[in-house]
Amino acid sequence: QVQLVESGGGLVQAGDSLRLSCVASGTTFSRYVMGWFRQAPGKERDFVATISHSGRNTNYADSVKGRFTITRDNAKNTVFLQMNSLKPEDTGVYYCAAGGTYSSGSSVYDYWGQGTQVTVSS
């Protein structure tokens, strides 16, 4: 059983930065591709970023390219999402996910955290 716990969300102003963390337990972390997704109120859960097992490969949604950076520390079982130049449209609940396939599709991720709220005011 894989447990994922996100942290680092909060209320910030447009242009600010936040760093989200997701710690995994109950597994060999390096076996999994890790992803970040977000869900705005009344909308579906959308892909944000993904990172390969080793961390060498990353992929981002067009809406966050150049502003967000996903990294991982396999020794600490942790994946990060550095979010810079935040915009009000970045508001939502951010979820980390673990899966076996390097993909932007949510269906390939087997394990999900509970989410952390990010609110960006204008």
N, C-alpha and C positions, 0 to 999 in steps of 0.2 A: 504494500500500500504506500503510495506516494502522497506526502502532505506538502502543500505549498502555502506559504504565508507571505503576503505582500505587506509592505510598509512604505511610508514616505509621502503619502498623499497629504493634501491640505488645501487651504484657501490662499490663493496668490493673486497678484494683479497681472494684467497683460504685460508681457515683456519680461516677466520674472522667470526663474528657473526652479525646477524641482528634480530630485533624484529618487526614483522608486527602486526598491529592493524587493527581491523575492527569494526567500530561503527555502530550500527543499530538504526534506528528511524522509527516511524510510526507503532510500534507494541509492543506487550508484548514479550520482548526478550526471556524470559525463556520458552516460548512455543515452541521454535524452536531448533532442532538439528543444529549445526553449522559445517561447513566443510571448509577446504582449498583445493584448486586445483591449478594446475599450467599448463602453456602452453608454451613450448619452441618453438622457431621459426620453422615453417614448420611441427610441430607435433600436435597431438591431445591434448586436455586438459586432464590431468591426476590427479587422486586422490593423495592428500598428507596426510591429517589428518582429523579426525572428532571427535566431542565431544558431549556427550549426553546433554540433557536439564539441568541437575543438575551439570554436569561437572565430575561426578563420573566415567564415562566410556569414554575411548578414544581408537582410532584405528589409525594406521599409515601405510603408504606404506612401504614396505620392504626397499626401497632405502633411507628412512629418519629415520628409527628406530634407537634410541640411539643418534641421533643428533638433531632432532626437537622435540619440546614440544608444544602441543596445550593446552590452558587454556581459561577460560572465567570468566568474572565478571558480573554476572547478574544485580547487582545493578548499573553498569555503562553501561549496554547494549553493552558490548565490548567482542570480542574474540581476542585472541592473538596467534601468532605463533612465538615461540622463535627458531631461527635457528642458530645452532652452527656448527663449523667445516665445513663451507660451501665449496662446490666443484664447479668447473666450470659447471658440469652437472646439478647443481641446478638452473642455469640461466633460466629465463623465466618470464612471467607475472603471478603473483599470485593473485588468486581470492578467496574471501570468499563467502560463500553461506549459505542460510538458508532453512531448510526443516523440514518436519514432521517425517521423518524416519531416524533412526540411520543406515547409510549405506555409503559405499564407492562409490556407483554408482551415477554419476552426474545427472542422470535423475530424481532422487527423490527430488532434491533440487529445490525449487520454485523461489527463489530470489537470484540474483547475484549482486555483486559489479562490478565496472568498472575495477578493477585490479590495481596492483602496480608492477612496473618493478623491478626485482632483477637481477643484473648482477654480476657474480663472475669471476674475471680474474685469470688466472693461474700464 
